[in-house]
């Protein structure tokens, strides 16, 4: 899928496409309401629209990302509602049949408040966004709704499963893929090894897609 991407907007990578495949495999209800969290270029929002969603909402903290999402949707004749802010702001704004999320998950010494790194840096455990997303997911999903979240196994996929199940959702890993480190992970490999998150000399990580189903 070709997507317009200006400087400063997260480039779709292996995690994006793995999540897109999981969305296709999930059997999204035709005409359903979809929320794409941390939308970036809008790749998942566009995929949902092309897959038959009746209404797509894309949320991101970056205004440039939202403009990018809007343009990528319009170029395909799709209507996507864009919202600037945190996904938690959507609680109470109706419930969604599908929620997709490719949140920041790269372990980092700190959590940036602005700048490009905000799209990937997620604190010492890589979970500054994931933990909040797991807590809010049950409030975003409609009955029989589906949540799909992608992140690195370095961020403890078992913890994600426990948190989602603790919120009353059925949760399981539905896709895995081992990929080479990207530029950020390669640059940070020494720090990650010293913290025990990877082995010395490790050059690959496993991506996982976790599906959460509302009763």
C-alpha positions in Angstrom: 0.0 0.0 0.0 1.5 3.3 -1.1 1.1 6.1 1.5 2.1 9.7 1.4 4.3 10.5 4.3 5.8 13.9 5.1 8.9 14.4 7.3 8.2 13.9 11.0 5.5 11.3 10.6 6.2 7.7 11.6 7.0 5.5 8.6 4.9 2.3 8.3 7.1 -0.7 8.9 6.9 -4.4 9.6 4.7 -3.8 12.7 2.2 -1.8 10.7 1.9 -4.5 8.0 1.7 -7.3 10.5 -1.2 -5.5 12.2 -2.9 -4.9 8.9 -2.7 -8.6 8.1 -4.2 -9.4 11.5 -7.0 -6.9 10.8 -7.8 -8.7 7.6 -7.8 -12.1 9.3 -10.0 -10.8 12.1 -13.0 -10.6 9.9 -14.0 -7.0 10.6 -17.8 -6.6 10.6 -18.9 -4.8 7.5 -20.2 -1.3 8.3 -18.7 -1.4 11.8 -17.1 1.5 13.7 -13.3 1.4 13.8 -10.9 3.4 15.9 -7.2 3.6 14.9 -5.0 4.6 17.9 -1.7 6.3 17.2 -2.6 6.5 13.6 0.6 7.9 12.1 0.2 7.9 8.3 -3.3 6.4 8.7 -2.2 3.0 7.2 -4.6 1.1 9.5 -7.4 3.6 9.2 -7.1 3.3 5.4 -7.0 -0.5 5.6 -10.1 -0.5 7.7 -11.9 1.8 5.3 -11.0 -0.4 2.3 -12.1 -3.4 4.3 -15.6 -2.2 4.6 -15.8 -0.2 7.8 -18.8 2.1 8.0 -17.1 4.7 10.2 -13.4 5.2 10.9 -11.9 7.5 13.5 -8.1 8.1 13.7 -6.5 9.6 16.8 -3.0 10.9 17.3 -1.1 13.5 19.3 0.6 14.8 16.2 -1.4 17.2 14.0 0.9 16.5 11.1 0.1 12.8 11.3 -3.6 13.6 11.3 -3.3 15.7 8.2 -1.4 12.8 6.6 -4.1 10.4 7.5 -6.8 12.6 6.2 -5.0 13.0 2.8 -4.2 9.3 2.5 -7.8 8.5 3.1 -9.2 11.2 0.7 -6.8 10.0 -2.1 -8.7 6.7 -1.9 -12.1 8.2 -1.7 -12.5 7.3 2.0 -13.9 9.4 4.8 -11.9 9.2 8.1 -12.7 11.3 11.1 -9.4 12.6 12.7 -9.1 13.5 16.3 -6.1 15.3 17.9 -5.3 14.1 21.4 -5.0 11.0 23.5 -7.0 7.8 22.9 -8.3 8.1 26.4 -10.2 11.2 25.2 -12.4 8.9 23.1 -13.9 7.1 26.2 -17.6 8.1 26.2 -17.6 9.0 22.5 -19.5 5.8 21.6 -18.1 2.3 21.4 -16.1 0.7 18.6 -16.4 -2.6 16.9 -12.7 -2.7 16.1 -9.8 -0.8 17.8 -6.4 -1.1 16.2 -3.2 0.2 17.8 0.4 0.5 16.9 1.5 2.5 19.9 5.1 3.7 20.9 6.8 0.7 22.5 10.6 1.1 22.2 12.2 1.1 25.6 13.8 4.4 26.3 15.5 6.3 29.2 12.7 8.8 29.3 9.3 9.6 27.6 9.6 12.6 25.3 6.9 15.2 25.4 7.4 16.4 21.8 9.4 15.7 18.7 9.7 12.7 16.4 10.8 10.2 19.1 7.4 10.6 20.7 6.2 8.1 18.0 8.4 5.3 19.3 10.0 6.0 22.7 7.9 4.6 25.6 9.9 4.7 28.8 12.2 2.2 30.5 10.0 -0.8 30.0 8.5 0.3 26.7 5.0 0.4 28.3 4.2 4.0 29.0 1.5 3.9 26.4 0.7 0.2 26.4 -0.3 0.1 30.1 -2.8 2.9 29.6 -4.1 1.4 26.4 -4.8 -1.9 28.1 -6.6 -0.1 30.9 -8.8 1.8 28.5 -9.5 -0.9 25.9 -12.5 -2.4 27.7 -14.1 1.1 27.7 -13.6 1.6 24.0 -14.9 -1.7 22.7 -18.5 -2.4 21.9 -20.1 -5.8 22.8 -18.3 -8.4 20.8 -15.8 -5.8 19.7 -12.2 -6.6 18.8 -9.0 -4.9 19.8 -5.8 -5.5 17.9 -2.5 -4.2 19.4 1.0 -4.7 18.0 4.3 -4.4 19.9 7.7 -6.0 20.5 8.0 -9.0 22.7 10.7 -7.0 24.5 7.8 -5.1 26.2 6.4 -8.3 27.8 3.5 -9.6 25.8 2.4 -11.8 28.8 1.8 -8.6 30.8 -0.3 -7.2 28.0 -2.4 -10.4 28.0 -2.8 -10.3 31.8 -3.8 -6.6 31.8 -6.4 -7.1 29.0 -7.8 -10.2 30.7 -7.9 -8.3 34.0 -10.2 -5.8 32.2 -12.7 -8.6 31.4 -11.5 -9.2 27.8 -10.5 -12.5 26.2 -7.0 -12.0 24.9 -4.5 -14.0 22.9 -1.5 -13.6 20.6 -2.7 -14.1 17.0 0.4 -13.2 15.0 4.2 -13.2 15.5 7.0 -12.2 13.2 10.8 -11.9 13.8 12.4 -8.9 12.2 15.8 -7.2 12.1 16.3 -4.3 14.4 15.5 -0.9 12.8 17.8 2.1 13.2 16.5 3.1 16.6 16.9 -0.4 18.1 20.4 -0.8 16.5 21.5 2.5 18.0 20.1 1.5 21.4 21.2 -2.1 21.5 24.0 -1.5 24.0 21.7 0.2 26.4 19.0 -2.5 26.0 21.6 -5.2 26.6 22.9 -3.6 29.8 19.3 -3.5 31.1 18.9 -7.1 30.3 16.2 -6.6 27.7 18.2 -8.2 24.9 21.2 -10.5 24.6 24.7 -9.1 23.8 25.0 -9.0 20.0 21.2 -9.5 19.4 20.1 -8.0 16.1 16.4 -9.2 15.9 13.2 -8.7 17.8 9.9 -10.5 17.7 6.8 -8.6 17.0 3.4 -9.8 18.3 -0.2 -8.9 17.6 -2.5 -9.4 20.5 -6.2 -9.7 20.0 -8.7 -8.7 22.7 -12.3 -9.7 22.4 -15.1 -8.1 24.4 -17.8 -10.4 25.7 
